[in-house]
Amino acid sequence: MKNVQNRSIELLLVGRAGIDLNTTKAGCAFADIPAFTKSVGGSPANIVQGAARLGLKTGFLGKVAHDGMGEYILSTFQAQDIETKGIVIDQTGARNCIAVTEIISAEESGGYATGGDAFHHGTYLYRLGTADMLYSPEEVDRDMIASSKSVMLSGTAFSQSPSREAMFRILQLARDFGTMTVLDIDYRPFGWASKDETAHCYGQVIKQCDIVIGNREEFDAVEYLTMPGNKDNAKSAQALLDMGVKLVVVKDGANGSTAYSSDGRVLRCGSIPTPAVKTFGSGDAYAAGLMYGILRESNLEYAMQLGTACASLALKTISCGDAMPNLQAAERHRAQHKKEMMP
């Protein structure tokens, strides 16, 4: 294993960085929303902002639009000391992905349209032909990967070409440079051609990852061909460990999270009861806290607790990226609720 201790970037995020337009009023339908606020969003962008706020040295690889929105993403990252030299500016006229949020209830806030007769309420996503999905293998900044201790990839970035090929290029470079690879399964049905394609692609990705993070629904997508109908998290984790993954973390909402490691350890962390305003963004906050604990403290139990504390705090405000807590707030919340998280 190459020496990574002196690398300048602790956590490098890869994938989509877009625009969130968040309702300013919870508890009402779209027609009654008085105004929206903007922030930089998309799961990888939320995680990198959360990690930076906790104090990790961070960077981002991806592609943004050649317009005011792309400029806004870059300036927002730079203001948080997130390294942006690996972000490519699109020249084709493609736009950034946009998420418009509506919160009728916390439970429905993170839902996406799935068809049917009833009008959909929840999150409205605009993802077709966006700049981040045009990120190509030749645009990957290999020096940033060589300068990073770890790189976290978003599963959504594998759903279409040429982004898919760019992600596999990043995995190859990470192996070449001895950079830890982390997969946030981040499964979104839209963008994928079929469930078969999804499961096959995830299988190829997971073989090249050190850490895999996901929830039950995401593991269902991974196992669609190999273990259809399985709901046993331990069985899911063991299948990935058998493929060479070193750590599998299963997020299970109010039931907390469980980590399975290649050395046979199984660690459980309870959730923190939280009066949630919305559900989206909490998984991203968890990932940021988890990676802080792994990279800075080398302590998995602490990492899971910090991730849980970050997730709980993120549930209390409407925004995602702007809702990520700093280390002081996350530590205070973790300490206050440590007993509740003990298995």
Secondary structure, DSSP 8 states (H G I E B T S, - for coil): ----TT-SEEEEEES--EEEEEESSSSS-GGG---EEEEEESHHHHHHHHHHHHT--EEEEEEE-SSHHHHHHHHHHHHTT-B-TTEEE--S-----EEEE--SSTTTTT-----SSS---SEEEE-TT-GGGG--GGG--HHHHHTEEEEEEEGGGGSSTTHHHHHHHHHHHHHHHT-EEEEE----STT-S-HHHHHHHHHHHHTT-SEEEEEHHHHHHHTTTTSTT---HHHHHHHHHHTT-SEEEEE-GGG-EEEEETTS-EEEE-------S-STTHHHHHHHHHHHIIIII--HHHHHHHHHHHHHHHTTSS-SGGG---HHHHHHHHHHTHHHH--
